[in-house]
Amino acid sequence: MRFKSVLPIAIGVVLTLLGAGLAFGGAKLISLGGSWYYLLAGLAMAATGLTLVKKKIVATWISLALLVATACWAFWEVGFDFWQLVPRLITFIVIALVLVLIVPLLEGNRRLMGNPARAAISSLLIISLVCFGYGMFQPHATVVAKKGSTSSVVVPDAGQSDGNDWTAYGRNTHGERFAQFDQINKANVKDLQVAWTFRTGDMAINGAEYQGTPLKVDDTVYLCTPLNKVFALDPVTGAEKWKYDPVIQETPSNRTWKRCRGLGYYDVDKAQAAVANGDTVVDPSVAAQPAECRRRIVMTTVDARLIELDADTGKTCGSFGNHGTVDLLKGIGPNTDGSYYLTSAPLVAGDVIIVGGKINDNLKTGEPSGVTRGFDVRTGELLWAWEALNPKRGVPLPAGENYPAESPNFWGTASYDAKLGLAYIPTGNQTPDFWNGDRKPGSDEYNDSIVAIDVRTGVDKWHFRTANNDMFDYDVSAQPILYDLPNKKGDTTPVVIAMTKRGQIFVLDRRDGTPVFPVEQRKVATDGVPGMRISPTQPYSQLSVGADRLKESDMWGGTVFDQLMCRIDFKGMRWEGEFTPLVEGQATLIYPGYYGGFNWGGGAIDASTGTLIVNDIRMAQWGRFIKQDEAKRIGLVPTTEGEYSEQLGTPWGVERSMFVSPLGVPCFKPPFGTMTAIDLTSGETKWQVPMGSIQDAPVHGIVPGVYMPLGMPTMGGPLVTKGGLTFFHGTLDYYIRALDNDTGEELWRGRLPVGGQGAPMSYVGRDGKQCIVVTVGGATRTGSNENRGDYVIAYALPSAGK
């Protein structure tokens, strides 16, 4: 009996304190120009608590009125957005339910709160909680496919020229990531099973990440590990054929940043046949080749080497470079602490290998040159060099001279149009990323661009800037996709599709860079610190994903309380939309964040229907300038990727972090990562669905272990097949998924041993079976050596093949 007597008082005290806190925070929010709701709700909650302490039944009525008022406000503010409603309503549903259930312990007139009324109201509240609970385990599409929607085939023979193989990073030099195989399709994908598993022995630990897409050529699968070991496997059994280890040199920079995203391939005999067919190559004669290395694997390393291997034996090609190796540090300039290295797949464009390089972000000025170079695929001779500070020179510098420091670099993978003889290079910006006051004119002109380079001369034919100047590390890192887009004239327009960290998708005529979908220059904020180079406008495409301007009502949280804190933080930040400049002292919101939008994983295109399919990241950050001396005084430790970047040689360091709530969840509405299908023949977004659940994503070290498909940040890229499927495994949970290309519906999900972050590929082996292959080493940037791996896994149908 004593418990029943004390219970209302205890609940009342808790509600009073929570209400007071909510009201106090609400008053703070109002002072910043924010919503009045939280102050009023806090006062009502505190009134509920105080009345409950007195054991008055009116407390129940106040809680129900608060719930009804909150529901009206929530639906007015966010409509029927499920995840937006969760923190707004659940707290008040629970409070109302508790107070209805304890009515027998309260004093007052029960005329309207008799047992039938209590039963009805409590049942309704319980049903509401059950519905919310059920909804948390269901995906909530942000764009729902039209009922009965199917895509029309506009190119029936798409993908067939590539045969049964996957010979380049994006399957071909167009970067399509499209396989015409339909053995695995919507009807039978549910039956997929593991066909074979291979362990490389290189665990993804100490900064190593498996982000690679294997190749399959003839009867061999080729893949690389983060430590640049290359393996040749049997495509049917997964058995090892050969292995090559370049024995990389560890440097202070690559010690915590080891990746190999892909390999290149060159076939001497096919190159000679291409010459006979009149295809564009650098050297039409194609001199006679030695018996060795007629089929070559091309690789780059994290200690800046270019290496060619005999695809049949794994031995280095002695006729290439210096016994199979070219030193990519020559001409780069002072290489302090090994700050120049390569992580992405090289592009084999005809007879030219095109490579860029990664340099450290945000540590200091004077970083090595971002030059892009073209090497003879047969000899390793340097044919040309392109860099933004002298874009029309073409010819390489004489031996012993260095390319200018700090020029914008190209660190992703390029694409190649053999008919036009053009390679399409995605560029970044001059480092450091956040201070641009000392940038050279060529850096501004070519930052964050698509540059079309003539593979014969190394001179650019045209370029298109996706940002007029960059203050936020908005590199274009995804491989451009080349596609012949059907047009209204009944013909096709050759386009290059540029996917950017800003979430903007620029579709350009790849002959001259003219936008095919409209691009407009919009005004942006310019009130930065003195000395910053800030453009008054920035380019925006008609096509974009996840780039809507954030507003106060978009702030989120696990509960109404941390949602309020997020709203206070948002209103306290500088935010005039994208490109709001950083200043000293006050945090500036950065959205889209510098991880994407679209990162290096890029997208894929259903080449048969003209449907672009892309995964994106939605993670806001904040940043502010800080004097380096002040940063030292308060103990900030500089890193290239961490929460403080020193930017030595500039007036400012930069402090930055993720924009998250006190509970450690993002401060803005879900989803935080999606998969989106865009019909390029019309520009219509066909569907958009959340990707990934919270199941394996730790928050403050706690792994939820429950499957809630909230939509989490993604890494890697998709694979699209003519079987009507999109495969993806770059989520924070440990799954590979197959989505319906027409609707985005998940048709199959397979559990992985650890997380993944590469891009799947597909081929048909000698046994006639279509395989889906993934490399799996662990989810992206966990900051831990736990839950890491070294897996290569192939999936196939159990009864397919001959």
N, C-alpha and C positions, 0 to 999 in steps of 0.2 A: 504493500500500500504506500509506503514511503516513497518508493521509486515512482509510482504514478503521480504522487503529489509534487515531486521535484522535477519530473520530466518537462512539463511546460515551462517552468522557470529556466531550466538549463537551455532549452531550445530558444527561449526568448532572449536570453543573454547573448547567445551566439548570433542570433539574427540582428540584435541591436548593434553589436560590434561590427558585423558585416555591413549592415546598412549605413552605419556611420562612416565606415571606410569608403563605401561606394559613393556616399554623398560628398565626402571630402574630395575624392578624386573627380567627381562630377563637377564640383565647384572649380577645381583646377582646370578642367577641360573647358568650361564656360569662359574662364579668364583668357583662354587661348583662342576663343572664337568658335568652340566646338559645340556639340549637341547638348541640349538641356536635359535630355532623358535621364542620364545617369544620376544627376543631382536629385531629380524628382523620385526616381526609383529607389535611390538610397534612403531618402526621407521616408518613403512608404514602407520600405523594409524595416527601418529602425522603428517606425510606428507600430508595425506588426510585432516586432520583438518586445517593445515596451508594454504593449497591451497584453501580450502573451505572458509576460512576467507576472501580470496581475490576474492571469488565468481567465481573461475575458474572451467570450466567443467571438466578439467583434474582430479579433485578430485574424480569424479564419476568413471573414468577409473582406478584410483589407488585403489579405494575400491573394484571394480570388480576383478582386478588383485589379490588383497590381498585375496579375497574370493576364487578364483580359486587355488591360491598357498596353502591356508590353507586347502582346501578340499584335494588336492593331499597329503599334509603332514599328515592330519588326517587319510586318508585311508591307507597310508603307515604305520602309527604308530599303529593303532588299528583295521584295517580292517573294517568290517561291524557291529561291536559291537555298537548297537543303543545308549545305554546310555553313552558310551564313546564318541560318536560323538556329542551328544547334547551340552556340554559346549564348544567344539572345534569349532562348526560351527554356532550355532544360532546367537551369537553376530555379526558375520561378515555378515550373511545373512541379518539381520535387518539393519545394517549400509549401506550395498549396496542397499537395497530396498529404504531406505530413500533418499539416494543420487540420485538414478534413478528418484524417484518421484519429486525431486526438481530441476531437470535439467532446466526447463523453467526459474528458477530464477538465473541461472548461465551464465557466459560469456564464449564465445569460439566457436570453430567450432563444429556445431551440425550435420555434414555430416553423421557421423556414429551413432548418437544418436537422430534420428528423432522420430516422434511420433510412427510409426510402431515398430521400434527397442525398444523404451522405453516400449511400451505395451507388447512386447514379453518378454523382460528381466524381467520387474516387475511381469508379470504373472508367469514366471518360479520361481522367488523368492518367490512369495506368495504361489505357489503350494508346494514349498519346506517347507515353514513354516507350511502349513496345514498338510503336511505329517508328519513332526516332531510332531506337536500337536496331530495328531491322534495316532501316535506311542506311545506317552507318556501315553495313556490310554489303551494300550494293553500289555499283559504279553510277555516277551521276554525270551524264554527258553534258557538256556545256553547249554543244551544238548537236542536236538530234537529227539523224538522217531521215529524209523523207520516207514515208511508208512505201514499201515496194521499190525503193530506189535501186537501180542498177546502172552500171556505167556502160556506155556504148563503146564498142571496139572500133577505134579509128585507124589503127595500124595492125592488121591481122598477123603480119610476120615479124612483129617486134621481138628482138632478142635472139632470133634464130641464127643470125650471122655469127654468134659467139659459140654455137654448137653446144656441147655438153660441159664446157669448161668455165672457169672463172679465172681469167688471165691477168687481171689488174685489180688494184685496190677497190674500185667501184664496179667491178666485173669487167668493165672495158674502160677505155680512156675517156669516155663520155661521163663516167661517174654515175651511171643510172641506177646501179644496185637492183636491177630487174632481171629476173630469170624466167624464161618462157616455159618452164616446166610446169605441168599441171597434174603430174601423178599424185602429188599430195595436194588435196583440194578441200573445199569447204565440207564436203560430205564425209571425208575419211580422216581429216586431220586429228580427230579425237583419238585415233588409233596409233598415233606416233609413239615410237619406242626408241630407247637408246640402242643404236646399232653398234657403236664402239666408243671406248674412252681411252685417251692417251694421256699419260702424265709426263711432262717435260723434265721434271726435276728442278726447274727454276721457280722457286716459290715467290709469290708476289709479296715480298716483305721489304721493309726498310726503304720505302719510297718507290718500289717497283710496282708497275700496274700492267695487267694484261688488257690491252686496248686494241689488239690486232684483228685483222680480217685475213684469213688464210687465202692462198691461191690454190687452184686445181688446174693442172695442165696435163693433158693426155691421161696417163695412169698414175699420177702422183699429186699428193697434196703437199704444199709448202707453207710453212709458218715460221714466225720468229717469236722469240721470248723477249721480255723486257731487258735482258742482258745481251740481246742481239745474237743469241744462238739460233741457228736455222735448222729445222728438222724437215726431212722428206718422209712422208708417210704413204702407205698403201691406202687408197681412197675407199676400198671395200672393207678392209679389216682394221685399219688404223695401225698396222705394224710399221715399225721404224725401218726405213730404207738406208738413210744416212743422216749424219749430224755434223754440223760445222760450228765451231766455237771461235769467234774472233778474239777472245780474251780482252775485253774492254778495259781501258784505263780509267779508274775511278778518279773523279775530280771533286772539288768542293761543291760544284754546281750539280753534277749528275748523281752525286751520292744519294740524294733524296728525290731524284726525278729521273727514273729509268722507264722508258717506254719504247716499244717498237710496234707501230700501228699497221705496218704492212710492208710488202716486198714488191719489186718490179720484175718483169719477165721480158726476155728478148729471144727471138728465134731467127737465126741467120737465114735459114732456108725460106721462111715465110717473108722475111724482109726482101730477099732477092725476088721472090714472086711478086711482092708489092711493087717493086721497081718495074718489073715487066708489065704490070697493069697500069703503070703511069701514076701511082700514088705519090704524094709529095714526101720526099725524104731529103735529108741534108746532102747526102752524097749519092747521086744516081748510079755511080759505077758499082758501089758495094764490092770492094776488092775481095778477092778470094780469101777465105777464112781457113785457119788450121782445122784439123780434124777434131781437136778438143773444143769444148765449149760452143758447140753449134746451137745449143739451147742454154740460156743463161739466166740465173737468178741474180737480180740486182738488189743490193741492200745498202743502207746507211747505218751509222752507229752513233751511240750517245757519246763517243769520244771523237766524233767528226771525221769518220772515214767513209769512203765510197768503195764498195767491194763487189766484185762479180765472181759467181760460183758456177761451175759446170752443173747444170740442172740434173744430169744423170749420175754424177759421182759425188758432188759436194766439194770437190777440190777447187781451189782458186784458179781463175783463168790467167795464166802466165802472160798472155799477150795484152792484158788490160792493165794500164797504169804501171805501177812498180810491183811486179809479181802478183797482180790481181787487186791491188789497192791504190786508191788515189787519196792523198792527204788534202782534206777540205779546209784545213787551217791556212794553207798558203794564200796570201793576199788578203786575209781577213783583218790583219792588224794585230796589235797587242791583245793577247788572249788571256787576260788576267783571270786566274783561278778557273780556267777552262769554261768560260762563260758562253762559248759558242758550241752547240751540239745539235744533233738531229734526232727527231722522234717520229716523224711522219713518213709515209710511204713515198719513195721516189716515183716520179713520172717518167715512163719510157715513151717518148713521143717520136715515133719513127725510129731514126737512128741516133736520137739525142736523149740523154738522161738529164732531166731538169730537177735541180735540188735547190731548196732554200735552207733556212736554218733557224733554230731557236736561240734566242739570247735572253739573258736575265732581265726581268722586268723590275723597274722601280728601285734598284739598289743604288745606281749612280749614273752620272753622265759618262760619255766616252766609251760606251759599250761597242763591241765589234760591229762591223758593217753588216747590213741586212741584205747584201748582194744576192741575186738569183743567178745561178750559173747553168750553162748547158755543156755537157761533156759528150764526146763521141762514145757511143755505146760499145764500140768494138775495140777502141784503143785507150780510152780514158783521157784523150786529149781535150783540154779546155777549148771549146769552140767560141764561146761568147760569154759575156757577163752583163747583166742588166741591173742597174740600181737607180733608185729614184732621184738621186742628186745629179745624175748624168744619163738620162733615160734614152738618149738617141745615139750614144757612143757605140754600143754593140760589141765592138772588139774588146777582148780582155786586156787588162793592163799588162805592161811588160813585167817579166819576172823580177821579183824584188820589190815591186811597188805594192802598196796596200790600197784597198778600196776605202772610200771615206767612212769614218765611224758614224754610228748612230742613225744611219739611214733606215727607213721602214723596212722591216723584214717580212719574209714569207715563210711561215713555219708549218703550214698545213700541207695538203696535197693538191696539185694542179690538175687540170683536165686538158684534153687535146682533141682538136678537129683536124683530121688528116687531110680532108679536102681543102680546107682553107689554109692549112699549114700554120695554124695559130694555137698556142698554148694559153690557157686562161689561169692567171696567177692571182690568188687571193692574198692581199697584203694586210699588215698590221700598221702600227704607228711607231714613231720614233720614241724610244724609251728615254726618260721615265714616262709612265703613262699619264700621271695626274697633273704634272706640271708641263705646260707646253709653251712657256714664254720664250724659250731659247731655240725653238724649232727652226730648221732651215726651210727655205721656200719649197724645195722639192719634197720635203717631208710632208708639208701640208697638202701639196698638190696630189700626192700619191698615197696618203694614208687611207687605210680601210677601203681599199679599192679592188676592183677587178681590172687586171691589166692584161690586154691581149698582146702577146709577144710572138713575133715571127720566129719560128724555131730554126730558120736558116741563118738569120742575121742577129738575133738577140735584141732587135729594136722593137719597141712597142708600137702597134698600129693604132690603138686607142686605149683609153682607160676611163673608168667610171667610178667616182667617189661615192661610197655609201654614207660618208659623214664628211662635212666640209672641213671641220677639224675635230680632233678627238681629245677628250679630257678624261675618258673613263675606260680605257683598255677595250674598246669596241672593235678589236681586230676582226677581220673577215677570215675565219679559220676553216670553215667547212669547204670541202671540195665542191667547186661549181658543177652543176649538172647541165650537160648539153642535150638539147632535145629539139627535134623538128616539129614545131607546134602547128597543127592544122589551123588555117585562118579562114576568114569569111570568103576569100576569093576561090576557095576550093583547092588551094595550094598549101604549102607549109612555110613557116618562117623559122629559120635556124636561130634558136635562142640559147642564151646562157642564163642559168638560174642561180642567182647569188643569195645565199641565206646568211643572215648576219646575227651577231650577238644582240643587236637591238630588236630582234624579232621581225625586222623588215625583210621582205622578199622582193628583190629587184629582178625582174624578167627583162632581159636586154637582147636586142638583135646582135647575135655574136659576130656579125660582119663589121659593124661599126659602133656598137655600144648604145644605139638608140633605144630608149625604154619602149617596151611593147605594152606593158601595163603602165598607166599614168604615174608620174612621179611629180610631187609638188614640193616647193621650198616653203617651209613654215617657220614663222618667227619663234625664237627661243630666248630664254633669259640670258642676259649678258653681264650681270652684276657680280663679277668675280673680283679676286684680289688684283691689285695693280701688277701689270706686266704679263698677265695671261692673254693668250691669243684666242679670242672668243668670237666665233662667227655669229652674226645676228640671225641666221637661218640655217636649217638643216633639211636634208632631203627625206621625204616620206613617200613610200610606195602605196599604191592602192591595195596591195596584198601585204598583210602582216598577221602575226600570230602572237597573242599574249602581250600586246604592246599598248593596251588601253591605259589611259592616264589614271593613276591611283587617286582615290578620294577618301575622305575620312570614313565613310560608311563601308569601305572595303577592308578596313582594319579588322583583324580576326584575333582569335585566341581560344584556348581550350575551355575557358569559362567566361562569364560576363565580366569577371574581375580583371583577368589579364587582358581581355579585349579592351577594357577601359584604359589600362596602362598603355596598350599599343596606340590607342587613339590620342592619348596625351603626348606620347613620344612623337607621333606623326605630326600633330599640330605644333609641336615645339621645334620641328626640323624646318630647314629651308626646303621648299618644294614648290617650284613654279612649273612643274612638268619635266619631262626628259631634258637632259643637258643643263639642269640647274647647276651653276658652277659651285665648286667647293670654296669655302672661305675658312678663316681661322676662327676658332672658338665655338662656332655653332655647327652642329651636324647637318649635312645635306643628304637627303634621300637619293639613292642611286637606283633607278628602275627604268627600263630593264637593267638587271645587274650585269656586272662584268663577266659572269660565267655564262651568260646567255639569257634569253633567246636561244639561238642555234649556235652550238659550239662545234668543235672539230668533227663530231660524228656525222653532221650533215643530214641529208634526207635521201629519199629514193623516189623514183617515178615509175608508175605503171605505164610503161612505154606503149602498151597496147591501147590504153584508154586516155592518156594524157592527164592522169591524176597524180598530183604531187603529194607525197606523204612524208610528214616531218614530225619529229619529236622535239619538244622545246623544254627549256628550264625557266621557271618563274621564281626567282629568288632575289628579293630586294636587299640591297646593302645600304649602309650609310658611310659617309666619310667626312673628314675635316682636315684642313692643313694644320700643321703644328711645327714650330721651330725645332730643328734638330737638337739644340741645347736643352730645350724644355723637355723633349722626349727622353733624353738621357737622364735628366733630373728626376723624372717620375718613373724611370725604370722600364721604358718600352724597349723591346728587343727587336732590331730590324731583321726582316726576312723578305724574300721576294714574293711569297704568297701569303704571308701571315697578316696579322692585324696592325702591324706598323711597318711602313716602308720608308727607308731613310732618304732616298732620292738625293744622295750626295752630289754636289755640284749645282744644285738648285737652291732657291731660298727656303724651300719647305720640305719637310717630311709629310707623310700622310698617314693618319690614323683611320682605320676602317674596320668594319665588321658586318656580320649578318644582322638583319633587322628581325629580331626574334623577341618573343614575349618573356616574362619572368619564368614561365614554365618551360621555355626552350623551344617552343613551336613558332613557326613563322608568324609575323605580325600582320599578315595580309591574307585575304581569302584564298582558299583552295580553288582549283587544283594548283599544285606547285610544279607539275609537269604533265604534259598531255601528248597525245598523238592526234594529228590533224590531217584530214584529207581535203585537198583543194583541187577543184576541176579547173585546169589551166585553159580549157577551151572557153570557159565562161567567167572564170575568176571567182566562182561560188565556193564557199566552204561547205563541203558535203557533210562532214561530221567532225566532232572533236570530243575525245574521251580522255578521262584521267588515266595516267599510266603509273602503276605501282601502288603498293599498299604500305602501311606502317609496320607490317609484320616483323621485319628484320632490321628496322632503322632505329638505332639506340638514341634515346633522349636522356641526357645526363647519365649515360651509362646503363640505362634500363632499356632492355629490348621488349617491346610490347607483346610480341608473340601472337597477336591476333590479326586476322586478315581484314583490314579496313581499306578499301581501294580509294583512298583520299586523292591520289594523284601526287606522286613525289618527284623531286628533281631527277632528271634522267641524264644519262651519259651514253655515248655511242650513237649508232644509227640503225635505221630499219632496213629490212630486206623485203622486197615485193616480188611476188610470183604470179604467173598467169593462172595459177590455181585459185586466184581470187583471195590471196592471203597476204598479210603483212606480219613478218616475224620480228620480234624485238626481245632483247634480254638485258638492256641497259638501265634497269630500274634498281632501286635501293633494296628491294626484296629479292629473294633468291629464286627467280622464275624466268623461264623463257615462255613467251606467249605467241599465239597466232590470232590475229584479228581478221574479221571479215572486211575486205576492201570496200564493200558497198555500204556498210553500216557502222563499222568500228566495233562491232560486238566481239567480245572475246570468245573464241570457239575452242581453244585448247590452252592449257597451262601446264607446263612441266617443271617440277621442282629441280633446282640446281644444287650442287653440293655447297657452293658459296655464291656470292653475287657476281654479276658480270657487268662489263662496260664497253665491250667492243661492238661490232656489227656482224650479224650472221651472214653466211654465204650459202650458196646451194650449187649442186652439180648432179650429174647422173654418172654413176660409176660403170665399170665394165660389166657388172652384174645386172645392169638395167634399172637399178634402184636410184630414185632421187633421194639425196641426203641434204639435211640442213645441218650446218656445222657452226659451232660457237667456240670461242676461247673464253675461259672462265678462271679468273684469278682472285676475285673478290670485288665487292662494291667499291665505288669511287671514294677516295680520300677519307678512309675511316680513321686515319691517324693512329692505327694500331696494327700489330702483326697478327691479331686474332682473326679467325674466319677468313683466311687467305688460302689460295690454292694455286694449281699449275695445270689445269685441266683443258683438254681439247675434247669436245663431245660431239658426236655425230648422231643425228636422229633419222630414222627411216620408218616406212610402213613394214610391218612384219611379213606381209604376203606379196609385196611388190617385186618387180624385177622379172627376170626371165623365167 
